[in-house]
Amino acid sequence: MKPISLSILLLLAASLAVAQTISLDGSGDQASVFLGNITLEVTKGSDANGNPSTLLRFHIESRNPDGTTTSVIGFGPIPNEAFVTHGPSKMSLNVDTSQVAGFSNTICIFTPSPHFGFTCSPSQGGPVQIDWRGNGLNSESETVHLETTTGPVTEKSDGHGDLGSADTEGSVLGVTFSSRGEAFGSFISSGHGHTITITKNN
C-alpha cells in the first residue's frame, strides 16, 4: 500500500488539471490480479454509448535505488476479443497496449520527503498476457464502493457479484508472476455487475 502522504499529494496535484473520463457499465466477466507490486483488473460491460466494451486497468509500482518510486499506470478500452472466457472457470487476457488506439499509458516518478513531488509522462505500453484458472479455494459475494487515485488517474468503482479465487500466471509489461494454490490475490467472476468511471487529469 502506498503511503498516505503520497496518495494525498498526487490527489491534490491532479485536481488542478483538466480531466478526461471513460466509463463502463452493466454486467459481464471480470478477472483481477493483486500480487506484489502489480494491481490489474479487466472487465466486460458496455461503454457510454451502450456498445459492448472491455476495460483494462493496471498499476505497477517499484522502488528505485535513489529513494524515488516509479508508478506505471495503464487504463482504457481494449479489443473485446483480447479478454476471453474458456468455460466456467478459465479466463485469458492477451493484448499489447502499445498497439491499442486510445489506451492510456503513463509513467510517474514520485520523490519522497523532504522534496515531495511527482512528474508524469506518456509511456510506451507493451504486452499484457495472463491466464486465470479457478482453484475453488475461496468464493466471496462482494459489494464494492471504491475510489482510488494513483498519479493523475482516479477510478471510481461500484460493483456487486460473486468472485472465485484463481491460480494465475502471466506478465504485465515484462513483469512476470505466477500464483498457485492461494485463496487471495487473483479472482475471476462471471456476470459481475459494475459501474466504473476513470478520470485522468492532464
Buried (B, 14 or more C-beta within 10 A) or exposed (E): EBEEEBBEBBBEBBEEEEEEEBBBBBBBBBBBBEBEBBBBBBBBBBBEEEEEBBBBBBBBBEEEEEEBBBBBBBBBBBEEEBBEBEEEBBBBBBBBBBEBEEBBBBBBBBBBEEEEEBEBEEBEBBBBBBBBBBBEEBEEEEEEEEEBBBBBBBBBBBBEBEBBBBBBBBBBBEBEBEBEEBEEBBBBBBEBBBEBBBBBBE
